[in-house]
């Protein structure tokens, strides 16, 4: 029989920057708040061995990660989110998450529905997902706040992968991923 491939790991680095503008009075300069966050996650994964009922195992993680970006819209999204390719583009997508409901004292049914337009760039040793456009919809209170005019949105997530056997003593891959 065919033995399963060695465990692999995929690393995701996400950086987000958001600038918000708050205007209390038209004469003073606007107040800006820059929020920057970064997180690196190493996630070991197991790739199933190929079988008549599972053909995905025969392709391997590297081949899967290098699929054309246009095929990303075929990936099922969790929690009833949707990912659709934007018409006329092979690498631009709209991500819609399900409505988020909040219960706040004195506010009935506060709903927030963000939509993010993102670009996917598949490279030899990484997949970079970047977005600089987010639109927030929701309940009447959310719409009345004019949130979409009050912030700039920029996020980048870089996914790299490699065999656990190629990790060096520091826990980093020997491959050069940027």
N, CA and C atoms as a LAMMPS dump frame, in Angstrom:
ITEM: TIMESTEP
0
ITEM: NUMBER OF ATOMS
534
ITEM: BOX BOUNDS ff ff ff
-5.0000000000000000e+02 5.0000000000000000e+02
-5.0000000000000000e+02 5.0000000000000000e+02
-5.0000000000000000e+02 5.0000000000000000e+02
ITEM: ATOMS id mol type element x y z
1 1 1 N 0.799 -1.179 0
2 1 2 C 0 0 0
3 1 3 C 0.852 1.256 0
4 2 1 N 0.189 2.343 -0.251
5 2 2 C 0.84 3.643 -0.28
6 2 3 C 0.778 4.238 1.117
7 3 1 N 1.948 4.664 1.61
8 3 2 C 1.942 5.292 2.932
9 3 3 C 1.628 6.77 2.789
10 4 1 N 0.997 7.361 3.815
11 4 2 C 0.666 8.78 3.729
12 4 3 C 1.937 9.618 3.686
13 5 1 N 1.869 10.778 3.035
14 5 2 C 3.042 11.641 2.996
15 5 3 C 3.385 12.14 4.391
16 6 1 N 4.634 12.575 4.529
17 6 2 C 5.067 13.122 5.814
18 6 3 C 4.222 14.329 6.172
19 7 1 N 4.011 14.54 7.485
20 7 2 C 3.254 15.722 7.884
21 7 3 C 3.929 16.985 7.347
22 8 1 N 3.123 17.944 7.024
23 8 2 C 3.621 19.22 6.514
24 8 3 C 3.114 20.321 7.426
25 9 1 N 3.555 21.488 7.166
26 9 2 C 3.072 22.619 7.946
27 9 3 C 2.768 23.763 7.001
28 10 1 N 1.794 24.529 7.353
29 10 2 C 1.512 25.751 6.61
30 10 3 C 1.598 26.896 7.605
31 11 1 N 2.214 27.978 7.192
32 11 2 C 2.395 29.134 8.056
33 11 3 C 1.597 30.285 7.488
34 12 1 N 0.855 30.947 8.33
35 12 2 C 0.087 32.106 7.911
36 12 3 C 0.564 33.31 8.692
37 13 1 N 0.906 34.363 7.98
38 13 2 C 1.27 35.622 8.603
39 13 3 C 0.233 36.642 8.187
40 14 1 N -0.415 37.259 9.12
41 14 2 C -1.441 38.247 8.806
42 14 3 C -1.049 39.577 9.428
43 15 1 N -1.099 40.606 8.611
44 15 2 C -0.841 41.952 9.093
45 15 3 C -2.024 42.811 8.704
46 16 1 N -2.545 43.562 9.632
47 16 2 C -3.684 44.429 9.339
48 16 3 C -3.368 45.836 9.815
49 17 1 N -3.734 46.793 9.008
50 17 2 C -3.589 48.19 9.387
51 17 3 C -4.903 48.879 9.1
52 18 1 N -5.385 49.663 10.033
53 18 2 C -6.628 50.392 9.819
54 18 3 C -6.428 51.799 10.363
55 19 1 N -6.75 52.778 9.542
56 19 2 C -6.685 54.16 9.997
57 19 3 C -8.106 54.676 10.099
58 20 1 N -8.436 55.291 11.21
59 20 2 C -9.772 55.836 11.368
60 20 3 C -9.686 57.345 11.52
61 21 1 N -10.688 58.006 11.035
62 21 2 C -10.746 59.455 11.137
63 21 3 C -11.97 59.823 11.94
64 22 1 N -11.786 60.681 12.924
65 22 2 C -12.911 61.129 13.733
66 22 3 C -12.93 62.651 13.669
67 23 1 N -14.026 63.2 13.204
68 23 2 C -14.127 64.649 13.105
69 23 3 C -15.176 65.141 14.094
70 24 1 N -14.719 65.888 15.103
71 24 2 C -15.646 66.478 16.061
72 24 3 C -16.047 67.873 15.614
73 25 1 N -15.127 68.541 14.956
74 25 2 C -15.308 69.925 14.565
75 25 3 C -14.573 70.108 13.241
76 26 1 N -15.163 70.762 12.237
77 26 2 C -14.499 70.871 10.944
78 26 3 C -13.181 71.645 10.979
79 27 1 N -12.95 72.533 11.95
80 27 2 C -11.755 73.364 11.933
81 27 3 C -10.484 72.651 12.407
82 28 1 N -10.497 71.839 13.488
83 28 2 C -9.241 71.184 13.864
84 28 3 C -8.93 70.043 12.892
85 29 1 N -7.656 69.69 12.793
86 29 2 C -7.319 68.566 11.905
87 29 3 C -7.961 67.281 12.418
88 30 1 N -8.272 66.365 11.498
89 30 2 C -8.91 65.117 11.935
90 30 3 C -7.972 64.306 12.83
91 31 1 N -8.566 63.565 13.751
92 31 2 C -7.807 62.69 14.628
93 31 3 C -7.668 61.347 13.922
94 32 1 N -6.47 60.819 13.911
95 32 2 C -6.227 59.536 13.27
96 32 3 C -5.783 58.52 14.307
97 33 1 N -6.251 57.325 14.158
98 33 2 C -5.796 56.221 14.993
99 33 3 C -5.335 55.123 14.052
100 34 1 N -4.09 54.723 14.164
101 34 2 C -3.574 53.639 13.339
102 34 3 C -3.498 52.394 14.205
103 35 1 N -4.093 51.352 13.73
104 35 2 C -4.099 50.086 14.453
105 35 3 C -3.324 49.101 13.598
106 36 1 N -2.276 48.538 14.15
107 36 2 C -1.472 47.574 13.402
108 36 3 C -1.351 46.316 14.252
109 37 1 N -1.634 45.2 13.622
110 37 2 C -1.551 43.925 14.324
111 37 3 C -0.834 42.932 13.433
112 38 1 N -0.112 42.026 14.027
113 38 2 C 0.594 41.015 13.264
114 38 3 C 0.597 39.72 14.068
115 39 1 N 0.433 38.62 13.389
116 39 2 C 0.427 37.329 14.066
117 39 3 C 1.001 36.282 13.114
118 40 1 N 1.842 35.433 13.632
119 40 2 C 2.395 34.33 12.845
120 40 3 C 1.935 33.035 13.485
121 41 1 N 1.393 32.15 12.677
122 41 2 C 0.879 30.877 13.167
123 41 3 C 1.507 29.756 12.347
124 42 1 N 2.087 28.783 13.009
125 42 2 C 2.53 27.552 12.36
126 42 3 C 1.475 26.503 12.645
127 43 1 N 0.894 25.936 11.615
128 43 2 C -0.176 24.963 11.792
129 43 3 C 0.218 23.642 11.131
130 44 1 N 0.618 22.648 11.932
131 44 2 C 0.904 21.335 11.331
132 44 3 C -0.377 20.735 10.752
133 45 1 N -0.252 20.117 9.609
134 45 2 C -1.396 19.467 8.974
135 45 3 C -0.983 18.086 8.51
136 46 1 N -1.946 17.209 8.349
137 46 2 C -1.709 15.881 7.798
138 46 3 C -2.443 15.792 6.48
139 47 1 N -1.758 15.291 5.497
140 47 2 C -2.371 15.127 4.181
141 47 3 C -2.77 13.663 4.057
142 48 1 N -4.048 13.391 3.78
143 48 2 C -4.489 11.998 3.703
144 48 3 C -3.834 11.267 2.54
145 49 1 N -3.645 9.983 2.728
146 49 2 C -3.112 9.151 1.655
147 49 3 C -4.153 9.033 0.546
148 50 1 N -3.695 8.928 -0.706
149 50 2 C -4.66 8.772 -1.798
150 50 3 C -5.41 7.45 -1.666
151 51 1 N -6.66 7.494 -2.048
152 51 2 C -7.478 6.292 -2.046
153 51 3 C -8.54 6.469 -3.124
154 52 1 N -9.26 5.399 -3.479
155 52 2 C -10.305 5.559 -4.489
156 52 3 C -11.351 6.603 -4.111
157 53 1 N -11.6 6.783 -2.798
158 53 2 C -12.603 7.761 -2.379
159 53 3 C -11.992 9.13 -2.086
160 54 1 N -10.653 9.239 -2.062
161 54 2 C -9.998 10.51 -1.762
162 54 3 C -8.835 10.721 -2.723
163 55 1 N -9.089 11.425 -3.811
164 55 2 C -8.029 11.666 -4.786
165 55 3 C -7.147 12.849 -4.421
166 56 1 N -7.555 13.654 -3.415
167 56 2 C -6.806 14.857 -3.085
168 56 3 C -5.43 14.552 -2.513
169 57 1 N -5.285 13.456 -1.775
170 57 2 C -4.012 13.123 -1.155
171 57 3 C -2.884 12.913 -2.141
172 58 1 N -3.195 12.552 -3.37
173 58 2 C -2.135 12.281 -4.342
174 58 3 C -1.487 13.552 -4.875
175 59 1 N -2.091 14.695 -4.655
176 59 2 C -1.551 15.92 -5.212
177 59 3 C -0.534 16.595 -4.304
178 60 1 N -0.669 16.466 -3.01
179 60 2 C 0.256 17.092 -2.09
180 60 3 C -0.097 18.551 -1.81
181 61 1 N 0.4 19.035 -0.692
182 61 2 C 0.088 20.384 -0.24
183 61 3 C 0.632 21.444 -1.192
184 62 1 N 1.861 21.291 -1.647
185 62 2 C 2.457 22.318 -2.511
186 62 3 C 1.66 22.493 -3.796
187 63 1 N 1.283 21.402 -4.408
188 63 2 C 0.501 21.501 -5.645
189 63 3 C -0.864 22.13 -5.381
190 64 1 N -1.485 21.764 -4.262
191 64 2 C -2.781 22.334 -3.904
192 64 3 C -2.668 23.848 -3.688
193 65 1 N -1.647 24.277 -2.957
194 65 2 C -1.488 25.702 -2.65
195 65 3 C -1.184 26.529 -3.892
196 66 1 N -0.675 25.901 -4.938
197 66 2 C -0.331 26.632 -6.146
198 66 3 C -1.42 26.568 -7.219
199 67 1 N -2.614 26.138 -6.817
200 67 2 C -3.733 26.188 -7.764
201 67 3 C -3.953 27.628 -8.208
202 68 1 N -4.445 27.847 -9.423
203 68 2 C -4.728 29.215 -9.861
204 68 3 C -5.724 29.89 -8.924
205 69 1 N -5.534 31.187 -8.704
206 69 2 C -6.395 31.939 -7.792
207 69 3 C -7.859 31.852 -8.198
208 70 1 N -8.143 31.737 -9.473
209 70 2 C -9.533 31.679 -9.952
210 70 3 C -10.286 30.504 -9.338
211 71 1 N -9.577 29.465 -8.915
212 71 2 C -10.23 28.295 -8.339
213 71 3 C -10.562 28.469 -6.861
214 72 1 N -10.119 29.543 -6.244
215 72 2 C -10.371 29.748 -4.821
216 72 3 C -11.853 29.891 -4.514
217 73 1 N -12.639 30.372 -5.446
218 73 2 C -14.073 30.544 -5.202
219 73 3 C -14.776 29.199 -5.088
220 74 1 N -14.086 28.128 -5.421
221 74 2 C -14.668 26.782 -5.331
222 74 3 C -14.553 26.217 -3.918
223 75 1 N -13.767 26.865 -3.066
224 75 2 C -13.533 26.366 -1.716
225 75 3 C -14.74 26.699 -0.839
226 76 1 N -15.349 25.68 -0.196
227 76 2 C -16.485 25.974 0.692
228 76 3 C -16.029 26.816 1.884
229 77 1 N -16.828 27.795 2.236
230 77 2 C -16.505 28.693 3.343
231 77 3 C -17.267 28.26 4.594
232 78 1 N -16.64 28.404 5.765
233 78 2 C -17.321 28.023 7.004
234 78 3 C -18.391 29.035 7.404
235 79 1 N -19.307 28.615 8.238
236 79 2 C -20.319 29.458 8.892
237 79 3 C -21.169 30.265 7.907
238 80 1 N -21.477 29.69 6.76
239 80 2 C -22.329 30.333 5.751
240 80 3 C -21.743 31.617 5.174
241 81 1 N -20.436 31.766 5.247
242 81 2 C -19.783 32.89 4.562
243 81 3 C -19.781 32.582 3.073
244 82 1 N -19.516 33.597 2.261
245 82 2 C -19.428 33.354 0.82
246 82 3 C -18.179 34.007 0.274
247 83 1 N -17.59 33.37 -0.722
248 83 2 C -16.43 33.888 -1.419
249 83 3 C -16.747 33.798 -2.9
250 84 1 N -16.834 34.945 -3.549
251 84 2 C -17.167 34.951 -4.977
252 84 3 C -16.105 35.731 -5.734
253 85 1 N -15.771 35.209 -6.904
254 85 2 C -14.804 35.893 -7.754
255 85 3 C -15.498 37.08 -8.387
256 86 1 N -14.808 38.235 -8.398
257 86 2 C -15.378 39.428 -9.003
258 86 3 C -15.36 39.281 -10.521
259 87 1 N -16.433 39.66 -11.165
260 87 2 C -16.592 39.51 -12.613
261 87 3 C -15.439 40.21 -13.33
262 88 1 N -14.859 39.511 -14.292
263 88 2 C -13.787 40.073 -15.1
264 88 3 C -12.41 39.978 -14.473
265 89 1 N -12.275 39.281 -13.358
266 89 2 C -10.982 39.172 -12.689
267 89 3 C -10.717 37.729 -12.296
268 90 1 N -9.477 37.298 -12.47
269 90 2 C -9.102 35.944 -12.062
270 90 3 C -8.576 35.914 -10.636
271 91 1 N -8.207 37.086 -10.084
272 91 2 C -7.552 37.083 -8.779
273 91 3 C -8.21 37.989 -7.74
274 92 1 N -9.378 38.55 -8.038
275 92 2 C -10.083 39.421 -7.082
276 92 3 C -11.374 38.746 -6.636
277 93 1 N -11.624 38.817 -5.324
278 93 2 C -12.747 38.119 -4.728
279 93 3 C -13.472 39.019 -3.739
280 94 1 N -14.741 38.71 -3.513
281 94 2 C -15.513 39.37 -2.452
282 94 3 C -15.819 38.317 -1.397
283 95 1 N -15.441 38.627 -0.159
284 95 2 C -15.728 37.763 0.985
285 95 3 C -16.836 38.409 1.786
286 96 1 N -17.927 37.696 1.956
287 96 2 C -19.053 38.16 2.775
288 96 3 C -19.201 37.198 3.944
289 97 1 N -19.095 37.746 5.134
290 97 2 C -19.289 36.915 6.323
291 97 3 C -20.753 36.989 6.717
292 98 1 N -21.237 35.999 7.441
293 98 2 C -22.633 36.049 7.877
294 98 3 C -22.852 37.231 8.813
295 99 1 N -24.066 37.716 8.902
296 99 2 C -24.351 38.83 9.815
297 99 3 C -23.932 38.491 11.241
298 100 1 N -23.311 39.473 11.902
299 100 2 C -22.93 39.329 13.305
300 100 3 C -23.941 40.11 14.125
301 101 1 N -24.59 39.431 15.048
302 101 2 C -25.62 40.052 15.89
303 101 3 C -25.053 40.349 17.263
304 102 1 N -25.289 41.565 17.732
305 102 2 C -24.817 41.995 19.048
306 102 3 C -26.009 42.439 19.876
307 103 1 N -25.948 42.136 21.141
308 103 2 C -26.979 42.592 22.074
309 103 3 C -26.331 43.608 23.01
310 104 1 N -26.754 44.853 22.873
311 104 2 C -26.259 45.916 23.728
312 104 3 C -27.428 46.493 24.506
313 105 1 N -27.209 46.885 25.741
314 105 2 C -28.309 47.471 26.517
315 105 3 C -28.886 48.7 25.81
316 106 1 N -30.177 48.72 25.665
317 106 2 C -30.855 49.852 25.041
318 106 3 C -30.872 49.826 23.522
319 107 1 N -30.209 48.864 22.909
320 107 2 C -30.18 48.764 21.443
321 107 3 C -30.818 47.438 21.058
322 108 1 N -31.792 47.508 20.185
323 108 2 C -32.46 46.293 19.75
324 108 3 C -31.817 45.804 18.464
325 109 1 N -31.365 44.563 18.452
326 109 2 C -30.882 43.889 17.261
327 109 3 C -29.84 44.695 16.486
328 110 1 N -28.648 44.808 17.036
329 110 2 C -27.532 45.464 16.365
330 110 3 C -26.858 44.429 15.467
331 111 1 N -26.871 44.672 14.159
332 111 2 C -26.332 43.726 13.188
333 111 3 C -25.215 44.403 12.398
334 112 1 N -24.081 43.696 12.251
335 112 2 C -22.946 44.179 11.469
336 112 3 C -22.64 43.135 10.398
337 113 1 N -22.525 43.612 9.138
338 113 2 C -22.249 42.715 8.008
339 113 3 C -21.095 43.308 7.189
340 114 1 N -19.853 42.858 7.444
341 114 2 C -18.732 43.369 6.648
342 114 3 C -18.57 42.589 5.342
343 115 1 N -18.134 43.294 4.306
344 115 2 C -17.782 42.685 3.019
345 115 3 C -16.384 43.164 2.679
346 116 1 N -15.52 42.244 2.288
347 116 2 C -14.134 42.576 1.984
348 116 3 C -13.823 42.162 0.559
349 117 1 N -13.237 43.081 -0.211
350 117 2 C -12.729 42.744 -1.537
351 117 3 C -11.244 42.468 -1.394
352 118 1 N -10.8 41.332 -1.892
353 118 2 C -9.412 40.91 -1.717
354 118 3 C -8.813 40.444 -3.039
355 119 1 N -7.49 40.487 -3.091
356 119 2 C -6.731 39.99 -4.245
357 119 3 C -5.892 38.813 -3.751
358 120 1 N -5.838 37.747 -4.549
359 120 2 C -5.046 36.573 -4.218
360 120 3 C -3.915 36.467 -5.232
361 121 1 N -2.691 36.409 -4.712
362 121 2 C -1.522 36.284 -5.574
363 121 3 C -0.831 34.971 -5.23
364 122 1 N -0.821 34.051 -6.179
365 122 2 C -0.187 32.756 -5.974
366 122 3 C 1.244 32.852 -6.493
367 123 1 N 2.198 32.581 -5.607
368 123 2 C 3.607 32.594 -5.976
369 123 3 C 4.169 31.193 -5.826
370 124 1 N 5.416 31.012 -6.231
371 124 2 C 6.033 29.69 -6.185
372 124 3 C 6.002 29.075 -4.789
373 125 1 N 6.283 29.899 -3.768
374 125 2 C 6.374 29.355 -2.416
375 125 3 C 5.459 30.03 -1.406
376 126 1 N 4.453 30.772 -1.896
377 126 2 C 3.525 31.416 -0.972
378 126 3 C 2.239 31.817 -1.695
379 127 1 N 1.221 32.06 -0.895
380 127 2 C -0.027 32.634 -1.393
381 127 3 C -0.258 33.886 -0.56
382 128 1 N -0.403 35.021 -1.242
383 128 2 C -0.596 36.288 -0.547
384 128 3 C -2.015 36.777 -0.813
385 129 1 N -2.743 36.996 0.255
386 129 2 C -4.1 37.535 0.154
387 129 3 C -4.041 38.945 0.728
388 130 1 N -4.398 39.929 -0.087
389 130 2 C -4.366 41.31 0.386
390 130 3 C -5.708 41.962 0.105
391 131 1 N -6.063 42.88 0.968
392 131 2 C -7.334 43.592 0.807
393 131 3 C -7.156 45.016 1.295
394 132 1 N -7.737 45.94 0.552
395 132 2 C -7.705 47.335 0.991
396 132 3 C -9.082 47.965 0.873
397 133 1 N -10.084 47.107 0.792
398 133 2 C -11.453 47.606 0.673
399 133 3 C -12.384 46.768 1.534
400 134 1 N -13.024 47.424 2.486
401 134 2 C -13.993 46.767 3.348
402 134 3 C -15.201 47.69 3.456
403 135 1 N -16.373 47.125 3.281
404 135 2 C -17.61 47.88 3.414
405 135 3 C -18.411 47.254 4.545
406 136 1 N -18.891 48.093 5.444
407 136 2 C -19.673 47.601 6.576
408 136 3 C -21.129 48.004 6.381
409 137 1 N -21.995 47.001 6.375
410 137 2 C -23.44 47.206 6.303
411 137 3 C -24.025 46.724 7.618
412 138 1 N -25.314 46.892 7.776
413 138 2 C -25.938 46.355 8.973
414 138 3 C -27.256 47.008 9.296
415 139 1 N -27.587 46.937 10.568
416 139 2 C -28.847 47.478 11.054
417 139 3 C -28.854 49.005 10.867
418 140 1 N -30.018 49.635 10.974
419 140 2 C -30.102 51.089 10.756
420 140 3 C -29.109 51.903 11.587
421 141 1 N -28.858 51.515 12.83
422 141 2 C -27.895 52.247 13.647
423 141 3 C -26.502 52.178 13.022
424 142 1 N -26.095 51.001 12.587
425 142 2 C -24.777 50.836 11.959
426 142 3 C -24.702 51.685 10.692
427 143 1 N -25.735 51.652 9.87
428 143 2 C -25.752 52.444 8.63
429 143 3 C -25.679 53.939 8.941
430 144 1 N -26.356 54.386 10.012
431 144 2 C -26.394 55.823 10.342
432 144 3 C -25.05 56.352 10.846
433 145 1 N -24.165 55.477 11.304
434 145 2 C -22.876 55.916 11.834
435 145 3 C -21.884 56.339 10.745
436 146 1 N -22.151 55.97 9.5
437 146 2 C -21.244 56.33 8.412
438 146 3 C -19.851 55.729 8.579
439 147 1 N -19.796 54.506 9.066
440 147 2 C -18.507 53.875 9.344
441 147 3 C -17.621 53.773 8.108
442 148 1 N -18.208 53.56 6.951
443 148 2 C -17.41 53.379 5.741
444 148 3 C -16.644 54.637 5.347
445 149 1 N -17.084 55.779 5.816
446 149 2 C -16.378 57.028 5.538
447 149 3 C -15.352 57.347 6.618
448 150 1 N -15.275 56.525 7.647
449 150 2 C -14.433 56.839 8.802
450 150 3 C -13.189 55.967 8.934
451 151 1 N -12.957 55.071 8.009
452 151 2 C -11.755 54.254 8.143
453 151 3 C -11.205 53.851 6.781
454 152 1 N -9.911 53.587 6.772
455 152 2 C -9.23 52.967 5.65
456 152 3 C -8.835 51.578 6.117
457 153 1 N -8.861 50.647 5.229
458 153 2 C -8.665 49.249 5.592
459 153 3 C -7.555 48.671 4.728
460 154 1 N -6.609 47.964 5.355
461 154 2 C -5.541 47.323 4.606
462 154 3 C -5.102 46.102 5.397
463 155 1 N -5.146 44.953 4.75
464 155 2 C -4.736 43.715 5.416
465 155 3 C -3.983 42.852 4.418
466 156 1 N -2.997 42.131 4.916
467 156 2 C -2.267 41.201 4.068
468 156 3 C -2.025 39.924 4.851
469 157 1 N -2.299 38.809 4.22
470 157 2 C -2.059 37.508 4.822
471 157 3 C -1.185 36.713 3.864
472 158 1 N -0.065 36.217 4.371
473 158 2 C 0.872 35.457 3.542
474 158 3 C 0.921 34.027 4.077
475 159 1 N 0.567 33.077 3.233
476 159 2 C 0.603 31.667 3.63
477 159 3 C 1.77 30.995 2.933
478 160 1 N 2.605 30.334 3.725
479 160 2 C 3.727 29.571 3.197
480 160 3 C 3.593 28.143 3.691
481 161 1 N 4.342 27.248 3.146
482 161 2 C 4.232 25.849 3.527
483 161 3 C 5.583 25.178 3.377
484 162 1 N 5.715 24.048 4.029
485 162 2 C 6.935 23.273 3.926
486 162 3 C 6.81 21.996 4.727
487 163 1 N 7.71 21.095 4.479
488 163 2 C 7.761 19.812 5.157
489 163 3 C 8.348 20.031 6.546
490 164 1 N 7.777 19.39 7.555
491 164 2 C 8.3 19.53 8.915
492 164 3 C 9.762 19.1 9.011
493 165 1 N 10.192 18.185 8.157
494 165 2 C 11.575 17.719 8.185
495 165 3 C 12.548 18.816 7.787
496 166 1 N 12.06 19.856 7.079
497 166 2 C 12.954 20.915 6.619
498 166 3 C 13.031 22.07 7.598
499 167 1 N 12.399 21.941 8.761
500 167 2 C 12.466 23.022 9.752
501 167 3 C 13.841 23.027 10.41
502 168 1 N 14.374 24.223 10.634
503 168 2 C 15.671 24.315 11.296
504 168 3 C 15.487 24.367 12.806
505 169 1 N 16.56 24.557 13.53
506 169 2 C 16.509 24.528 14.996
507 169 3 C 15.639 25.644 15.582
508 170 1 N 15.515 26.767 14.875
509 170 2 C 14.692 27.879 15.367
510 170 3 C 13.207 27.641 15.155
511 171 1 N 12.839 26.552 14.476
512 171 2 C 11.446 26.294 14.19
513 171 3 C 10.982 26.923 12.886
514 172 1 N 11.913 27.544 12.158
515 172 2 C 11.556 28.151 10.87
516 172 3 C 11.869 27.183 9.748
517 173 1 N 11.189 27.35 8.64
518 173 2 C 11.458 26.521 7.472
519 173 3 C 12.781 26.936 6.861
520 174 1 N 13.504 25.962 6.324
521 174 2 C 14.737 26.283 5.621
522 174 3 C 14.455 26.97 4.304
523 175 1 N 13.243 26.781 3.778
524 175 2 C 12.867 27.46 2.542
525 175 3 C 12.824 28.955 2.826
526 176 1 N 13.071 29.766 1.821
527 176 2 C 13.037 31.215 1.997
528 176 3 C 11.673 31.73 1.591
529 177 1 N 10.777 31.986 2.538
530 177 2 C 9.417 32.485 2.247
531 177 3 C 9.329 33.935 2.65
532 178 1 N 8.859 34.784 1.757
533 178 2 C 8.653 36.208 2.078
534 178 3 C 7.202 36.53 2.047
